[in-house]
Amino acid sequence: MLMAHPAVLRNLIDQYETLAALDASRADSAQVRQCMNDVAYTLCVSTGTRDIDAALIAARHQLPGARTLDDSALNAG
């Protein structure tokens, strides 16, 4: 499987977290929700996962400084 560059993953994680915070503060923002869905989809494709929670775990696991020997979160479930 191709691996996304850590800088790309960090950017996607940051975007998702920012959009999630905006969505929480603006419940009726369809535009924010759509952007959030787009970033979530890109994270899933970039990490080879099917849902955003798994994508965030996988993306963080691939970042520099991640504990590469601890894959317990990826094997759970």
N, C-alpha and C positions, 0 to 999 in steps of 0.2 A: 504494500500500500504506500502511496506517496504521502509524505509528511509535510504539513504546512510549516513554513518558517516560523520560529518562535515569535518574531516581531509581529507577524500577521496575526498569530493566535492572541498575543497580548492585546493588540488593537481590537480584535473582535470581542474579547472578554470585556475590555473597558467600555466599548460601545454598548454591549448588551447590558452591563450593570448600570450605565448612565440612563439608557432607555427604560430599564425596569424602574429606576427611581422616578423618572418623569411620568411613566404610566401610573405609578402608585399615587402621584400627586395630581394627576389629571385623568380621572376615570373615564371621561368621554372622548379622549383623544384617539381617534381612529388612525390618524397619521402616525402617531408615536407607536401605537400597537402594530401597525403594518411594518414600520422600520424594525421593530423588535422581532417580528416574525421573520423578516428577511435576514437579519443578523443571526438569529437562532438557526435558520436553515443553513446558512453559510458555515456556521460553527459545526453543525452536524455533518455536513459534507466534508469539511476540512479534517474532522476527527474520525470519520467512519462510524458515527453513532446514529441513533434514531430519535433520541429525545434530548432536549436542552440540558437536563441535569447531567446526563452521561457525557454530553459534549463538553460541558464546562469542566467536569472532572478530568476528562481525557486531555483537554487543552491545557489545563493547569499542570497536569502531570508532565507535559512535554516542554514546559518552560524551563529555562536555565535556573538551576538552583532547586528544582523539584527533587524530591527524594526518589530517584530512579529505581532504587531497590525495593521500595514499598509500593506494590501494585494491589494492595488489599481492596482499595475502593473500586478498582477496575474489575476485580474478580467477584465482588459481592453481587449476588443476584443472579 
